[in-house]
Amino acid sequence: MSLAKIDQLLDERHRRFTPLQRLLGRAAEQRAWTAELRSILPKALQPTCQVRALRGDALIVVCLDSAAATRLRLMAPGLVAELRALPHFIGVERISVKVSPE
C-alpha cells in the first residue's frame, strides 16, 4: 500500500469519519452480526460460518467449506424466522450462502 493511500485512510478532513474509521466500524458491525448468527446455529456450524454483509433483505453468509455451506443452505428457510427475532436481522427474508476458505 502506498503512502498516499495510507495518508488518505488517516486523513481527518473527511466530513464525518475517516475512511479508516468507516472500515473499522464495518468490521465491528460484521463481528456483531456474526455473533448473533452463531447464537442460533448448531455448535458444529458456529465456527465455520461468518456474516459477510447484510444487503436489503438478504443476509450474506460465508462458510469455510462446502459441507458447512450445504448444511446451512438446507437450514436457511427455517433460520430466517429465528433471525428475524434478532435485532439486526428484522428485515431479513433470505440467506445467501457462499464458500470461501480462509
C-alpha positions as CSV (number, residue, x, y, z in Angstrom):
1,M,0.0,0.0,0.0
2,S,1.4,3.4,-1.0
3,L,2.0,6.2,1.5
4,A,-0.7,8.3,-0.3
5,K,-3.3,5.6,0.3
6,I,-2.3,5.3,4.0
7,D,-2.5,9.1,4.3
8,Q,-5.9,9.0,2.8
9,L,-7.1,6.4,5.3
10,L,-5.9,8.5,8.2
11,D,-6.9,11.9,6.8
12,E,-9.1,13.7,9.4
13,R,-10.6,16.2,6.9
14,H,-13.4,13.9,5.8
15,R,-16.9,15.0,6.6
16,R,-17.9,12.7,9.4
17,F,-15.5,9.8,9.7
18,T,-12.2,9.0,8.1
19,P,-12.1,6.0,5.7
20,L,-10.2,4.1,8.4
21,Q,-12.9,4.8,10.9
22,R,-15.6,3.6,8.5
23,L,-13.6,0.5,7.7
24,L,-13.2,-0.3,11.4
25,G,-16.9,0.4,12.0
26,R,-17.9,-2.0,9.3
27,A,-15.6,-4.7,10.7
28,A,-17.2,-4.3,14.1
29,E,-20.6,-4.5,12.6
30,Q,-19.7,-7.7,10.8
31,R,-18.4,-9.2,14.1
32,A,-21.7,-8.3,15.8
33,W,-23.8,-9.8,13.0
34,T,-21.7,-13.0,13.1
35,A,-22.1,-13.4,16.8
36,E,-25.8,-13.1,16.5
37,L,-26.0,-15.6,13.7
38,R,-23.8,-18.0,15.6
39,S,-26.1,-17.8,18.6
40,I,-28.8,-19.6,16.7
41,L,-26.6,-22.1,14.7
42,P,-25.8,-25.6,15.8
43,K,-22.5,-25.9,17.6
44,A,-20.8,-27.7,14.7
45,L,-21.6,-24.8,12.3
46,Q,-20.8,-21.9,14.6
47,P,-17.0,-21.7,13.9
48,T,-17.4,-22.3,10.2
49,C,-19.9,-19.5,9.3
50,Q,-19.4,-15.8,9.2
51,V,-21.6,-12.9,8.1
52,R,-20.2,-11.1,5.1
53,A,-22.9,-8.5,4.6
54,L,-26.5,-7.5,5.1
55,R,-27.9,-6.2,1.8
56,G,-31.5,-5.2,1.7
57,D,-33.5,-8.3,2.7
58,A,-30.6,-10.7,2.2
59,L,-28.1,-11.9,4.7
60,I,-24.9,-13.0,3.0
61,V,-23.0,-15.7,4.9
62,V,-19.6,-17.2,4.1
63,C,-18.7,-20.7,5.1
64,L,-15.2,-22.2,5.3
65,D,-16.1,-25.4,3.4
66,S,-18.7,-26.7,1.1
67,A,-20.1,-29.2,3.7
68,A,-20.9,-26.4,6.1
69,A,-22.4,-24.3,3.2
70,T,-24.6,-27.1,2.1
71,R,-25.8,-27.7,5.7
72,L,-26.5,-24.0,6.1
73,R,-28.4,-23.8,2.8
74,L,-30.6,-26.7,3.9
75,M,-31.3,-25.0,7.2
76,A,-31.7,-21.5,5.8
77,P,-35.5,-21.4,5.3
78,G,-36.1,-22.4,9.0
79,L,-33.4,-20.0,10.2
80,V,-35.0,-16.9,8.6
81,A,-37.8,-16.8,11.2
82,E,-35.3,-17.2,14.1
83,L,-33.1,-14.5,12.6
84,R,-35.9,-12.0,12.3
85,A,-36.4,-12.2,16.0
86,L,-32.8,-10.8,16.5
87,P,-32.4,-7.0,16.5
88,H,-30.1,-6.7,13.5
89,F,-32.0,-9.1,11.2
90,I,-35.6,-7.9,11.4
91,G,-35.8,-7.3,7.7
92,V,-34.1,-10.5,6.6
93,E,-36.1,-12.5,4.1
94,R,-33.4,-14.8,2.7
95,I,-29.9,-16.2,3.4
96,S,-27.3,-16.3,0.6
97,V,-24.6,-18.8,1.4
98,K,-21.1,-18.7,-0.2
99,V,-18.0,-20.8,0.3
100,S,-14.7,-19.1,1.0
101,P,-11.9,-21.0,2.7
102,E,-9.7,-18.8,4.8
